[in-house]
Amino acid sequence: MSADTAVVTAPPMSRRRRIGAWIAIGVALLVIGGIGAAMTIAGEWTPRDALDPESAGPAGTRALVEILREHGVEVRVVRSHGDAAAALAGGTETLVVADTPALSDDGLLALTDLAADVVLIDPRARTLDLLIPGAEPAGSAPAGLVDPDCALDAARRSGAIQPGTIFRPSGNSSLSSCYPVGDAHALLVGEHGYGSVAAVDGTALFTNEQLAEDGNASLGVNLMGQHPLVVWYQPGLGDTDLTDTDPTIGELTPPWVSPVIVLLLVAGVAAGIWRGRRFGPLVAERLPVTVRASETTEGRARLYAQSRDVLHAADQLRIGAIERIGRVLGLGPAASAPDVSDAAAARAGLDRSATRGVLIDHIPADEADLVALSLQLRHLEDAVHAAVRPERNPR
């Protein structure tokens, strides 16, 4: 291809590749959304295994339920306060209950009043205040075994345990307090009608993972196996008697927010269609395209000027000058730059070192040096032309 011709190739973007890219983006968004949904669901359902009597996981209590049944105690698992009240209709049952944040105070008291004995396996401050007045949580016990140190038969027969959460009686003299840790205890037993109510941290003692340790299993059976029937109330999702609940996010959101969100979504879709639409069919262009040499030369010159690449521009000027001087002197294309420089100095009667500095050695530092070098190259070419063909000297 000659110096006067440039080939411009502009292959159109493949429509298949573009569609494939959008499909890949959509699939990636679906995968990310699925992972996020799975993590959310897992985060919501994981707490249900804690102290669940039907869970065989480490945090469940199925092992204790099976031990109770082996001792002849019937265990009935209920997941709503209505079913729990129906199961306690006999009045001679033991109620085992975990935390019940969705039940009102009256609802919890009404349920526990139906049972002969109550065992709280995850008591919180509200539950303690309702069922064991004066008792309160006192933090966690340090690691180590603790002896019962009380007269309660259920604790003395069980032996030492390693407690978790401990409770402070706060001067309630009617309580039986076992497993002392400082001024607090790991087990509190108070009066409940004609029966009793016990508070103990079941998460540290009665789970499948911890049940076989020390006297944990024995304590669980002794506390829960006082009656032939155990009603194990594990509140299910949505089991509540509260009517005046906190407002939802939708109720707290101003009415103008939803229309604005819809408007923004519509605007985003419209912007995507507007920016992504094609401007008609592709136009075929005949290639190669012929471009004038002056245009490419001026284009390169602008690039050199914008980048301030003085050395590269000087090299291009010298290469052109060396080629033209070599042709004038009749040197072949294999002649090197030093050979052309020496021949030009000898033919024009110029100093060899000065000529070599103009054609090879001198390095311009800025644009002013580049302009001076271009003038020196021009004068050198004129001198060579005058020495070789005086009658054809163009300048």
C-alpha positions as CSV (number, residue, x, y, z in Angstrom):
1,M,0.0,0.0,0.0
2,S,1.4,3.5,-0.9
3,A,2.0,6.4,1.4
4,D,-1.0,8.2,-0.2
5,T,-3.5,5.5,0.8
6,A,-5.0,4.5,4.1
7,V,-7.3,1.7,4.7
8,V,-10.2,2.3,7.1
9,T,-11.9,-0.8,8.5
10,A,-15.0,-0.4,10.7
11,P,-16.6,-3.7,11.4
12,P,-20.1,-3.3,12.8
13,M,-20.7,-4.5,16.4
14,S,-22.2,-8.0,16.3
15,R,-25.8,-8.0,17.3
16,R,-25.5,-11.5,18.7
17,R,-22.6,-10.4,21.0
18,R,-24.7,-7.4,22.2
19,I,-27.7,-9.6,22.9
20,G,-25.5,-12.1,24.7
21,A,-24.1,-9.4,26.9
22,W,-27.5,-8.3,28.0
23,I,-28.5,-11.9,28.7
24,A,-25.4,-12.4,30.8
25,I,-26.2,-9.2,32.8
26,G,-29.8,-10.4,33.4
27,V,-28.6,-13.9,34.5
28,A,-26.1,-12.3,36.9
29,L,-28.8,-10.1,38.4
30,L,-31.1,-13.1,38.9
31,V,-28.3,-15.1,40.5
32,I,-27.4,-12.3,42.9
33,G,-31.0,-11.8,43.7
34,G,-31.5,-15.5,44.4
35,I,-28.4,-15.6,46.7
36,G,-29.7,-12.6,48.6
37,A,-33.2,-14.1,49.0
38,A,-31.7,-17.4,50.2
39,M,-29.5,-15.6,52.7
40,T,-32.6,-13.6,53.9
41,I,-34.7,-16.7,54.3
42,A,-31.9,-18.5,56.1
43,G,-31.5,-15.6,58.4
44,E,-35.2,-15.6,59.2
45,W,-35.6,-19.4,59.8
46,T,-32.4,-20.1,61.7
47,P,-33.7,-18.7,65.0
48,R,-36.6,-21.1,64.9
49,D,-34.2,-24.0,65.6
50,A,-33.2,-22.5,69.0
51,L,-34.8,-24.6,71.7
52,D,-37.2,-26.1,69.2
53,P,-38.4,-29.5,70.6
54,E,-38.7,-31.0,67.1
55,S,-35.3,-29.8,65.9
56,A,-32.4,-32.3,65.8
57,G,-29.9,-29.5,65.2
58,P,-27.3,-28.4,67.7
59,A,-29.5,-25.7,69.1
60,G,-32.7,-27.8,69.2
61,T,-34.1,-29.7,72.2
62,R,-35.4,-32.9,70.5
63,A,-33.0,-35.1,72.6
64,L,-34.5,-33.9,75.9
65,V,-38.0,-34.6,74.5
66,E,-37.1,-38.1,73.6
67,I,-35.6,-38.7,77.1
68,L,-38.8,-37.5,78.7
69,R,-40.8,-39.8,76.6
70,E,-38.5,-42.7,77.5
71,H,-39.3,-41.9,81.2
72,G,-43.0,-42.3,80.5
73,V,-43.8,-38.6,80.2
74,E,-46.0,-37.5,77.3
75,V,-44.7,-34.5,75.5
76,R,-47.1,-32.5,73.3
77,V,-45.5,-29.8,71.1
78,V,-47.8,-26.8,70.3
79,R,-47.0,-23.7,68.3
80,S,-49.9,-21.4,69.1
81,H,-51.2,-20.1,72.3
82,G,-54.7,-21.3,71.5
83,D,-53.5,-24.9,71.1
84,A,-51.4,-24.6,74.2
85,A,-54.5,-23.4,76.2
86,A,-56.5,-26.4,74.8
87,A,-53.8,-28.8,75.8
88,L,-53.6,-27.4,79.4
89,A,-57.3,-27.8,80.0
90,G,-56.8,-30.6,82.5
91,G,-54.9,-28.3,84.9
92,T,-52.4,-31.0,85.8
93,E,-49.8,-30.4,83.1
94,T,-46.3,-28.9,83.0
95,L,-45.9,-26.0,80.7
96,V,-42.5,-25.6,79.1
97,V,-42.2,-22.2,77.4
98,A,-39.4,-20.3,75.7
99,D,-39.4,-16.5,75.1
100,T,-42.8,-15.2,74.0
101,P,-42.3,-11.6,72.8
102,A,-45.4,-11.7,70.6
103,L,-47.8,-12.5,73.5
104,S,-49.2,-9.7,75.7
105,D,-48.7,-9.8,79.4
106,D,-52.3,-10.8,79.9
107,G,-52.0,-13.5,77.3
108,L,-48.9,-15.0,78.9
109,L,-50.4,-14.9,82.4
110,A,-53.7,-16.5,81.2
111,L,-51.7,-19.3,79.6
112,T,-49.4,-20.0,82.5
113,D,-52.4,-19.9,85.0
114,L,-53.8,-23.0,83.3
115,A,-50.7,-25.1,84.0
116,A,-49.8,-26.9,87.3
117,D,-46.1,-26.2,86.9
118,V,-44.2,-23.8,84.5
119,V,-40.6,-24.2,83.3
120,L,-39.2,-21.1,81.6
121,I,-36.2,-22.2,79.5
122,D,-35.4,-18.8,78.0
123,P,-36.6,-16.3,80.5
124,R,-36.3,-12.6,79.8
125,A,-36.7,-9.6,82.1
126,R,-40.4,-9.2,81.2
127,T,-41.2,-12.9,81.8
128,L,-39.4,-12.9,85.1
129,D,-41.2,-9.8,86.3
130,L,-44.6,-11.3,85.5
131,L,-44.1,-14.8,86.8
132,I,-41.3,-14.5,89.4
133,P,-41.6,-10.9,90.8
134,G,-38.4,-9.5,92.0
135,A,-36.2,-11.7,89.9
136,E,-34.0,-10.2,87.1
137,P,-31.3,-11.4,84.7
138,A,-27.7,-10.8,86.1
139,G,-25.6,-11.6,83.1
140,S,-23.6,-14.8,82.3
141,A,-21.8,-17.1,84.6
142,P,-18.0,-17.6,84.3
143,A,-16.8,-20.9,82.9
144,G,-16.7,-23.7,85.4
145,L,-18.9,-26.2,87.2
146,V,-21.3,-25.0,89.9
147,D,-22.9,-27.2,92.6
148,P,-26.6,-26.9,93.5
149,D,-26.0,-25.7,97.1
150,C,-29.8,-25.7,97.8
151,A,-32.5,-28.0,99.3
152,L,-34.4,-28.4,96.0
153,D,-34.6,-32.2,95.2
154,A,-34.6,-31.6,91.4
155,A,-31.3,-29.8,91.6
156,R,-29.6,-32.0,94.3
157,R,-30.3,-35.2,92.3
158,S,-28.9,-33.6,89.1
159,G,-25.5,-32.5,90.5
160,A,-23.2,-29.9,89.2
161,I,-23.8,-28.0,86.0
162,Q,-22.0,-25.3,84.0
163,P,-24.6,-22.5,83.8
164,G,-25.1,-19.8,81.2
165,T,-27.4,-16.9,82.1
166,I,-27.8,-16.3,85.8
167,F,-30.6,-14.6,87.7
168,R,-30.7,-12.4,90.8
169,P,-33.6,-13.0,93.3
170,S,-33.5,-9.4,94.5
171,G,-34.6,-10.2,98.1
172,N,-37.6,-12.4,97.2
173,S,-37.4,-14.8,100.2
174,S,-40.0,-17.2,98.8
175,L,-37.8,-18.4,96.0
176,S,-35.6,-21.5,96.0
177,S,-32.3,-20.4,94.5
178,C,-29.8,-23.0,93.3
179,Y,-26.4,-23.0,91.6
180,P,-25.1,-19.8,93.2
181,V,-22.7,-17.6,91.2
182,G,-21.9,-14.5,93.4
183,D,-25.1,-12.9,94.4
184,A,-27.0,-14.6,91.5
185,H,-28.2,-18.1,90.7
186,A,-28.6,-20.3,87.7
187,L,-31.9,-21.7,88.8
188,L,-34.8,-19.9,90.5
189,V,-38.0,-21.7,91.5
190,G,-41.0,-19.8,92.9
191,E,-44.6,-20.5,93.8
192,H,-47.2,-20.7,91.0
193,G,-50.7,-21.3,92.4
194,Y,-50.6,-24.8,93.8
195,G,-47.5,-25.6,91.8
196,S,-44.2,-23.9,90.9
197,V,-42.5,-21.9,88.2
198,A,-38.8,-22.4,87.4
199,A,-36.4,-20.2,85.5
200,V,-33.3,-21.6,83.9
201,D,-31.2,-20.9,80.9
202,G,-32.1,-23.8,78.6
203,T,-29.9,-22.5,75.8
204,A,-26.8,-23.4,77.8
205,L,-28.1,-26.7,79.4
206,F,-30.9,-28.4,77.4
207,T,-29.9,-28.1,73.8
208,N,-28.9,-31.2,71.8
209,E,-25.3,-30.0,71.8
210,Q,-25.1,-29.5,75.6
211,L,-27.5,-32.0,77.0
212,A,-25.0,-34.8,77.6
213,E,-22.7,-32.5,79.6
214,D,-22.6,-32.8,83.5
215,G,-26.0,-33.0,85.1
216,N,-27.9,-31.1,82.3
217,A,-30.1,-34.0,81.2
218,S,-31.0,-35.0,84.7
219,L,-31.9,-31.4,85.6
220,G,-34.2,-31.1,82.6
221,V,-36.0,-34.4,83.4
222,N,-36.4,-33.5,87.1
223,L,-37.8,-30.1,86.3
224,M,-40.2,-31.1,83.5
225,G,-41.1,-34.6,84.4
226,Q,-43.2,-33.9,87.5
227,H,-46.5,-34.6,85.7
228,P,-47.6,-37.2,83.1
229,L,-48.1,-34.5,80.4
230,V,-45.7,-31.8,79.3
231,V,-47.1,-29.1,77.0
232,W,-44.1,-27.6,75.2
233,Y,-45.1,-24.3,73.8
234,Q,-42.8,-23.1,71.0
235,P,-44.4,-20.0,69.5
236,G,-44.7,-20.1,65.7
237,L,-44.4,-17.3,63.2
238,G,-47.4,-15.0,63.5
239,D,-48.6,-16.4,66.8
240,T,-49.6,-13.3,68.7
241,D,-52.6,-11.8,70.6
242,L,-51.4,-8.2,70.1
243,T,-53.8,-6.0,68.2
244,D,-52.2,-2.6,68.6
245,T,-48.9,-3.4,66.9
246,D,-46.3,-1.0,65.6
247,P,-47.0,0.6,62.2
248,T,-45.4,-1.0,59.2
249,I,-42.9,0.7,56.9
250,G,-45.7,1.1,54.3
251,E,-47.9,2.9,56.9
252,L,-45.0,5.2,57.9
253,T,-44.2,6.1,54.3
254,P,-45.7,9.3,53.0
255,P,-48.3,8.7,50.2
256,W,-46.2,10.6,47.6
257,V,-43.3,8.2,47.8
258,S,-44.8,5.3,45.9
259,P,-45.8,7.4,42.8
260,V,-42.3,9.0,42.8
261,I,-40.7,5.5,42.8
262,V,-42.9,4.3,40.0
263,L,-42.2,7.5,38.0
264,L,-38.4,7.0,38.5
265,L,-38.7,3.4,37.3
266,V,-40.6,4.5,34.2
267,A,-38.1,7.2,33.5
268,G,-35.2,4.8,33.9
269,V,-36.8,2.3,31.4
270,A,-37.5,5.1,29.0
271,A,-33.9,6.4,29.2
272,G,-32.6,2.9,28.6
273,I,-34.7,2.5,25.5
274,W,-33.8,6.0,24.3
275,R,-30.1,5.5,24.8
276,G,-30.1,1.9,23.6
277,R,-32.1,2.3,20.4
278,R,-30.5,2.0,17.0
279,F,-30.5,4.8,14.5
280,G,-31.7,2.8,11.5
281,P,-30.0,0.0,9.5
282,L,-26.2,-0.1,9.1
283,V,-24.9,1.6,6.0
284,A,-22.4,-0.4,3.9
285,E,-19.2,1.5,2.9
286,R,-16.9,0.6,0.1
287,L,-13.4,-0.2,1.4
288,P,-10.6,0.6,1.1
289,V,-11.0,4.4,1.3
290,T,-8.4,6.6,-0.3
291,V,-7.2,9.5,1.8
292,R,-4.9,12.3,0.6
293,A,-1.4,12.1,2.0
294,S,-1.5,15.7,3.2
295,E,-4.4,14.8,5.4
296,T,-2.6,12.0,7.1
297,T,0.5,14.1,7.5
298,E,-1.4,17.0,9.1
299,G,-3.2,14.5,11.3
300,R,0.1,13.1,12.6
301,A,1.5,16.6,13.0
302,R,-1.5,17.5,15.2
303,L,-1.0,14.4,17.3
304,Y,2.7,15.2,17.8
305,A,1.8,18.8,18.7
306,Q,-0.9,17.8,21.2
307,S,1.4,15.2,22.9
308,R,4.4,17.6,22.7
309,D,6.6,14.7,21.5
310,V,9.4,16.9,20.2
311,L,11.9,14.0,19.8
312,H,9.5,11.9,17.7
313,A,8.7,14.8,15.4
314,A,12.5,15.5,15.0
315,D,13.1,11.9,14.1
316,Q,10.4,12.1,11.4
317,L,12.0,15.3,9.9
318,R,15.4,13.7,9.9
319,I,14.2,10.4,8.3
320,G,12.6,12.4,5.4
321,A,15.7,14.6,5.0
322,I,18.1,11.6,5.0
323,E,16.0,9.8,2.4
324,R,15.9,12.8,0.1
325,I,19.7,13.6,0.5
326,G,20.5,9.9,-0.1
327,R,18.6,10.0,-3.4
328,V,20.3,13.2,-4.5
329,L,23.7,11.8,-3.7
330,G,22.9,8.5,-5.5
331,L,23.2,6.4,-2.5
332,G,21.3,3.1,-2.3
333,P,18.5,2.4,0.1
334,A,20.9,0.3,2.3
335,A,23.0,3.4,3.1
336,S,23.0,4.1,6.8
337,A,22.4,7.6,8.3
338,P,26.1,8.1,9.2
339,D,27.0,7.2,5.7
340,V,24.5,9.7,4.3
341,S,25.7,12.4,6.8
342,D,29.4,11.9,5.9
343,A,28.7,11.9,2.1
344,A,26.6,15.1,2.4
345,A,29.3,16.9,4.4
346,A,32.0,15.8,1.9
347,R,29.9,16.9,-1.2
348,A,28.7,20.2,0.2
349,G,32.1,21.0,1.8
350,L,30.6,21.3,5.3
351,D,32.0,20.3,8.7
352,R,31.4,16.6,9.3
353,S,30.6,16.9,13.0
354,A,28.2,19.7,12.4
355,T,26.4,17.8,9.6
356,R,26.2,14.7,11.8
357,G,24.8,16.9,14.6
358,V,22.0,18.1,12.3
359,L,21.1,14.7,10.9
360,I,21.8,12.4,13.9
361,D,23.2,13.7,17.2
362,H,21.5,16.9,18.2
363,I,18.4,16.3,20.5
364,P,15.9,19.1,20.5
365,A,14.7,20.1,24.0
366,D,11.6,22.0,23.2
367,E,9.6,23.3,20.2
368,A,11.9,26.2,19.6
369,D,14.8,23.7,19.1
370,L,12.6,21.7,16.8
371,V,11.9,24.7,14.6
372,A,15.6,25.5,14.5
373,L,16.4,21.9,13.6
374,S,13.9,22.0,10.7
375,L,15.6,25.1,9.3
376,Q,19.0,23.5,9.6
377,L,17.8,20.4,7.8
378,R,16.3,22.6,5.0
379,H,19.6,24.5,4.7
380,L,21.6,21.3,4.6
381,E,19.3,19.9,1.8
382,D,19.8,23.2,-0.1
383,A,23.6,22.9,0.2
384,V,23.6,19.3,-1.0
385,H,21.3,20.2,-4.0
386,A,23.6,23.2,-4.8
387,A,26.7,21.1,-4.8
388,V,25.2,18.2,-6.9
389,R,23.0,20.1,-9.3
390,P,23.7,23.8,-9.1
391,E,21.5,24.6,-12.1
392,R,18.4,22.8,-10.5
393,N,18.8,24.3,-7.0
394,P,15.1,25.1,-6.1
395,R,16.1,27.8,-3.5
